Amino acid sequence: MSSFFTGGPRERPLFPVPEQELYAFNGRHWTDPPREHIVPAVLPWAQPLGRSERTVVALRVIEVWPQAVTLRVTVYSRDSLVDDPAEGLIDHRRKPDYNGLLIGVLYADGSRASSETISVPSASEPDAPVLRATPVGGTRFAVEHEVFLWPLPSAGPLKLVVQWTDREIPETRTTLDGGAIRAAAKDAAEIWPGLGKRQVNGLPVRRVGKQVALTPDWGAAVGQAEEPRPAPGE
């Protein structure tokens, strides 16, 4: 029987692949953390934010960026929370589910943000704080979330508020030190200082002027010795 498809493999045309290059951060600080450019400072302030007999909502760690904060929030339960952890438990809806898990923040000046509202990234800098919760996986019994918060808090109390009626967790407020969070932003480290900046026309332009001093120096030469940092309390 003759072959239905005639002929053997043919050479495929080679298309030029444009060089891919990371340019200096030119994004909007109120939409997403600059993961490709910054190593955030980390505050290990693990603590429960709300709990019932079978469920605990916990803050595991705080990542501090130059102008924003990421709260790592995990929900733990003795029974199954969700079939697919990638769906998460904190949801932004046009009509909030007040029986579900809600999370919010209250700044020292009285401004606030919460998961009650739909968080749509805006082209211009918003007048009010931004809170956006994103699921990041986990298991059926421990579901992890990343809660992005902009801007950095000022000195004074920063209150985290959680509520989950379906899980019998009443409105619970946890006070954090906003000044300490803001101060930690100076330890966020720029990875690639001096990157070229992409313009609207697509042509890179080298940055000029003094770079912001960020520590540690991730842009230093590999193998360069560094003075040991003193342990807390020394």
VMD Tcl script that draws the C-alpha trace (Angstrom):
set ca {
  {0.00 0.00 0.00}
  {1.40 3.37 -0.97}
  {1.81 6.05 1.66}
  {-0.99 8.59 1.91}
  {1.39 11.39 2.86}
  {4.08 11.70 0.23}
  {7.59 12.90 0.65}
  {9.88 13.03 3.66}
  {10.68 15.71 6.18}
  {11.31 19.12 4.71}
  {13.52 21.86 6.00}
  {11.65 24.38 8.08}
  {12.26 28.09 7.43}
  {14.29 29.81 10.11}
  {12.78 33.03 11.39}
  {14.97 35.55 13.21}
  {14.34 35.53 16.95}
  {14.63 38.99 18.52}
  {17.01 39.26 21.41}
  {15.18 39.39 24.72}
  {16.57 41.81 27.27}
  {15.48 42.98 30.71}
  {15.12 46.74 30.89}
  {14.91 48.99 33.90}
  {11.64 48.90 35.83}
  {9.18 51.20 34.15}
  {5.95 49.84 35.58}
  {3.29 51.15 37.89}
  {4.08 50.60 41.57}
  {0.39 50.27 42.44}
  {-0.27 47.26 40.15}
  {2.33 44.57 40.92}
  {5.57 44.13 42.85}
  {8.74 44.55 40.73}
  {9.78 40.89 41.04}
  {12.24 40.95 38.15}
  {14.17 43.91 39.53}
  {13.97 43.84 43.33}
  {14.64 41.35 46.13}
  {12.18 42.45 48.84}
  {13.01 42.87 52.49}
  {11.35 40.15 54.56}
  {9.66 40.61 57.93}
  {9.00 37.21 59.59}
  {5.95 38.35 61.52}
  {4.05 35.06 61.46}
  {0.85 35.23 63.53}
  {-2.83 34.25 63.40}
  {-5.18 36.84 61.94}
  {-8.41 35.02 62.77}
  {-9.45 31.59 63.95}
  {-12.30 29.26 64.81}
  {-12.38 25.70 66.12}
  {-11.41 24.13 62.79}
  {-9.91 27.00 60.74}
  {-7.01 29.44 61.13}
  {-6.20 32.41 58.87}
  {-2.52 33.23 59.40}
  {0.01 35.78 58.27}
  {3.22 33.91 57.46}
  {5.57 36.63 56.25}
  {5.62 40.19 54.93}
  {7.61 41.12 51.82}
  {8.44 44.82 51.66}
  {9.12 46.43 48.28}
  {10.30 50.02 47.74}
  {6.71 51.29 47.44}
  {4.42 48.37 48.29}
  {3.92 45.36 50.55}
  {3.08 41.71 49.91}
  {1.35 39.81 52.71}
  {1.70 36.03 52.55}
  {-1.55 34.72 54.03}
  {-2.32 31.01 54.46}
  {-5.62 29.45 55.53}
  {-5.26 26.21 57.53}
  {-8.12 23.82 58.24}
  {-8.79 20.43 59.80}
  {-11.23 19.64 56.98}
  {-10.99 20.17 53.23}
  {-11.15 23.81 52.20}
  {-11.24 23.53 48.41}
  {-10.74 20.87 45.74}
  {-8.32 23.04 43.75}
  {-5.99 25.23 45.89}
  {-5.14 27.29 42.79}
  {-8.64 28.78 42.99}
  {-7.89 30.36 46.36}
  {-10.34 31.48 49.03}
  {-10.09 35.29 48.89}
  {-12.14 36.44 45.94}
  {-12.77 39.86 44.40}
  {-16.37 40.01 43.21}
  {-18.62 42.71 41.82}
  {-21.09 41.67 44.52}
  {-19.08 40.64 47.61}
  {-19.79 37.31 49.29}
  {-20.04 38.43 52.91}
  {-20.22 34.82 54.07}
  {-16.84 34.06 52.49}
  {-13.31 34.99 53.54}
  {-12.83 38.77 53.55}
  {-9.58 40.61 54.19}
  {-8.90 44.33 54.50}
  {-6.44 46.91 55.76}
  {-6.92 50.14 57.69}
  {-4.14 52.74 57.50}
  {-3.26 55.07 60.34}
  {-4.78 58.04 58.45}
  {-8.14 56.25 58.13}
  {-7.80 55.19 54.48}
  {-8.70 51.60 53.74}
  {-8.83 48.84 51.14}
  {-10.39 45.39 51.12}
  {-11.31 42.35 49.05}
  {-14.90 43.62 48.94}
  {-14.15 45.50 45.75}
  {-12.88 44.43 42.34}
  {-9.21 45.29 42.01}
  {-8.57 46.46 38.45}
  {-5.08 47.86 37.73}
  {-5.36 51.48 36.66}
  {-3.19 53.45 34.26}
  {-2.89 56.43 36.61}
  {-1.92 56.43 40.27}
  {-5.07 55.84 42.34}
  {-6.20 58.16 45.12}
  {-7.01 55.31 47.53}
  {-4.96 52.32 48.70}
  {-4.93 49.18 46.54}
  {-5.43 45.65 47.88}
  {-5.39 42.64 45.57}
  {-5.41 39.00 46.68}
  {-4.03 36.27 44.43}
  {-4.04 32.51 45.12}
  {-0.62 30.86 44.95}
  {-1.46 27.20 45.59}
  {-1.01 24.95 48.60}
  {-3.11 21.90 49.46}
  {-6.76 21.19 50.24}
  {-6.00 21.81 53.93}
  {-3.59 24.77 53.62}
  {-4.39 27.32 50.92}
  {-1.86 30.09 50.28}
  {-2.52 33.63 49.09}
  {-0.46 36.64 48.13}
  {-2.09 39.90 49.20}
  {-0.56 42.88 47.40}
  {-0.93 46.21 49.21}
  {-0.03 49.68 47.95}
  {1.23 52.12 49.15}
  {3.63 51.55 52.02}
  {2.04 52.40 55.37}
  {3.10 55.50 57.24}
  {4.37 55.44 60.81}
  {1.59 54.31 63.11}
  {-0.70 51.31 63.36}
  {-1.58 49.29 60.25}
  {-4.61 47.12 61.00}
  {-5.34 43.88 59.14}
  {-8.98 42.84 59.27}
  {-10.33 39.37 58.44}
  {-13.81 37.87 58.60}
  {-15.23 34.51 57.47}
  {-18.82 33.95 58.51}
  {-19.10 30.52 56.90}
  {-16.16 29.33 59.02}
  {-17.35 31.07 62.19}
  {-14.47 33.57 62.21}
  {-15.81 36.94 63.40}
  {-14.32 40.26 62.33}
  {-10.83 40.19 63.83}
  {-8.30 43.04 63.77}
  {-4.55 42.62 64.05}
  {-2.33 45.68 64.51}
  {1.07 45.85 62.81}
  {3.80 48.47 63.15}
  {3.45 50.57 60.01}
  {6.63 52.50 60.74}
  {8.71 49.32 60.96}
  {7.28 48.11 57.66}
  {8.07 51.41 55.98}
  {11.60 51.43 57.40}
  {12.24 47.93 56.03}
  {11.73 49.19 52.48}
  {15.25 50.61 52.49}
  {16.57 47.04 52.67}
  {14.85 46.04 49.43}
  {17.72 45.30 47.04}
  {17.95 46.27 43.39}
  {19.33 43.31 41.43}
  {20.46 44.99 38.19}
  {21.44 48.62 38.84}
  {22.06 50.68 35.72}
  {19.75 48.81 33.34}
  {18.81 50.58 30.15}
  {15.32 52.04 30.10}
  {12.94 51.12 27.28}
  {11.19 54.09 25.72}
  {7.87 54.19 23.90}
  {9.65 53.88 20.55}
  {11.33 50.66 21.74}
  {14.86 52.07 21.85}
  {16.75 51.66 25.14}
  {18.22 54.70 26.84}
  {20.83 54.39 29.55}
  {19.80 55.72 32.93}
  {21.80 58.66 34.17}
  {22.20 60.16 37.57}
  {22.93 58.69 40.96}
  {21.48 55.29 41.72}
  {19.37 54.90 44.84}
  {21.44 53.21 47.55}
  {19.80 49.85 48.27}
  {21.25 47.11 50.43}
  {22.52 44.48 50.08}
  {24.36 45.22 46.84}
  {23.06 42.49 44.54}
  {24.68 44.21 41.60}
  {28.21 43.81 43.02}
  {30.75 41.51 41.44}
  {30.36 37.84 42.29}
  {32.80 36.72 44.96}
  {33.27 40.17 46.48}
  {33.73 39.92 50.23}
  {31.10 41.48 52.44}
  {31.40 42.56 56.02}
  {29.37 40.30 58.32}
  {26.15 41.90 59.54}
  {25.68 41.96 63.31}
  {23.02 39.72 64.77}
  {19.92 41.39 66.23}
  {20.65 42.78 69.67}
  {24.40 43.10 69.18}
}
mol new
graphics top color blue
foreach p $ca { graphics top sphere $p radius 0.5 }
foreach p [lrange $ca 0 end-1] q [lrange $ca 1 end] { graphics top cylinder $p $q radius 0.2 }
display resetview
